[in-house]
Amino acid sequence: MTGTILIVEDEPKLATLLIDYLRQAGFAAETVADGLEAVPAVRRLTPELVLLDLMLPGRDGLEICKEIRSFSSVPIIMVTARVEEIDRLLGLELGADDYICKPFSPREVVARVKAVLRRTGGGPATAAGLSLDGERYRATLAGQDLGLTAVEFNLLQFLVAHPGRIFSRQQLMDHIYSDQRIVSDRTIDSHIKKLRRKLDEVDPGNELIRSVYGVGYKFEG
């Protein structure tokens, strides 16, 4: 079985139908029906791909897509019945990888999921022998638990989701401290230092998180 597909869909019959077809195709599938549950589910499940409906109770799919993109590069297929939104989705302004219009055939959805995964190489957040469990806030390297704090886990998960991309200290602070609390650059440096030490204890000399002088940090898996 391949990775988990997260279905964010408030129509129970449609969600059940998609789950059945995806599981028949060899995927694990989970579903949430409320927009407010979508982002926590992505963090918890670290899915291989997200099927995200545009019209949801609690929170709009466009807002959800934007927030997911602030911390994850997981492939996203937007599902819409709004003809007037298609131009925006075609422009992929929000970071979505594809879109599907309702009504659709479940077989078409499965085919599009496979096509996006082939194109993006999407998958759970694992790299360089590193495995991240978003539900338990547990990170292991070479099978050994790193013993990370929640802040360290979120920081590592964010960097791993964007391998090779350089983030400034401010960008990392904005992600880690979404409540906009006032913290200094030294706070991020301290978290990075502790994170590096824990990684080095398990895999000495393999510098997974690198400093870019005058810019910030990046993950190289």
C-alpha positions, -999 to 999 in steps of 0.1 A, spaced: 0 0 0 12 35 -8 8 66 13 -23 82 28 -46 105 7 -64 130 29 -99 138 16 -113 171 28 -150 168 17 -182 176 35 -205 155 13 -205 121 32 -216 100 2 -189 115 -21 -162 112 6 -171 75 11 -171 69 -27 -136 85 -30 -123 65 -1 -135 32 -17 -119 40 -51 -86 52 -36 -83 21 -14 -91 -2 -43 -62 16 -61 -39 7 -32 -39 40 -13 -47 45 24 -74 72 27 -87 94 55 -113 120 54 -124 151 73 -156 170 67 -150 204 83 -126 230 70 -114 237 106 -102 201 108 -82 202 76 -49 218 87 -46 198 119 -53 166 99 -24 175 75 0 180 104 -12 148 121 -12 125 91 16 139 69 -4 127 39 10 119 5 -16 141 -12 -46 162 -2 -79 163 -21 -93 196 -9 -129 207 -16 -133 245 -22 -167 249 -5 -164 237 31 -181 244 65 -160 262 90 -133 274 66 -129 281 29 -107 257 9 -86 286 -6 -76 297 29 -68 261 39 -46 257 8 -27 289 17 -20 278 52 -9 243 42 16 259 18 31 279 47 45 247 62 42 218 37 49 210 1 24 181 1 6 179 -33 -29 195 -33 -57 189 -57 -85 214 -54 -120 202 -60 -145 228 -71 -181 232 -83 -175 270 -87 -170 277 -124 -160 313 -116 -130 301 -95 -115 280 -123 -94 308 -137 -78 314 -103 -72 277 -98 -57 274 -133 -32 301 -123 -22 279 -94 -19 312 -74 -25 294 -41 1 266 -46 -23 239 -56 -9 213 -80 -41 206 -99 -79 210 -98 -110 189 -106 -144 202 -113 -176 186 -99 -193 165 -110 -166 140 -117 -159 103 -121 -141 87 -91 -119 69 -116 -109 103 -130 -99 114 -95 -78 83 -89 -61 89 -123 -54 125 -115 -41 116 -80 -16 92 -96 -6 117 -123 1 144 -97 21 120 -75 42 110 -106 48 146 -114 56 159 -79 72 128 -64 50 136 -34 53 115 -3 54 115 35 79 137 53 109 113 53 144 120 42 180 109 48 168 81 72 146 107 90 110 99 98 84 123 112 52 113 129 30 144 131 4 128 153 28 120 181 53 148 174 79 121 172 110 122 150 134 93 144 167 92 126 181 58 116 154 43 138 164 63 169 140 87 187 154 122 186 135 133 217 124 166 202 103 193 219 71 204 200 88 235 188 118 216 176 96 191 158 76 218 140 108 235 130 123 203 116 91 193 99 89 227 82 125 225 69 121 189 58 90 198 38 111 222 17 145 205 11 171 229 -2 151 260 3 166 287 24 145 303 51 153 335 70 151 336 107 120 357 104 102 332 81 110 304 106 97 325 135 65 333 116 59 296 111 69 284 146 52 312 165 19 316 146 4 336 176 27 364 166 45 365 200 76 387 201 108 366 199 143 374 189 165 359 161 185 343 189 155 322 198 155 305 164 193 301 166 189 284 199 163 260 186 184 252 155 215 246 177 196 221 199 181 204 169 215 200 153 229 186 185 202 160 187 206 150 150 244 149 154 242 126 184 225 100 162 243 106 129 276 124 137 290 146 109 260 145 87 249 182 86 213 179 77 204 215 87 229 240 72 235 277 79 236 301 50 257 330 61 237 362 63 205 346 51 192 317 73 189 280 73 180 251 50 175 213 52 196 191 30 185 155 30 
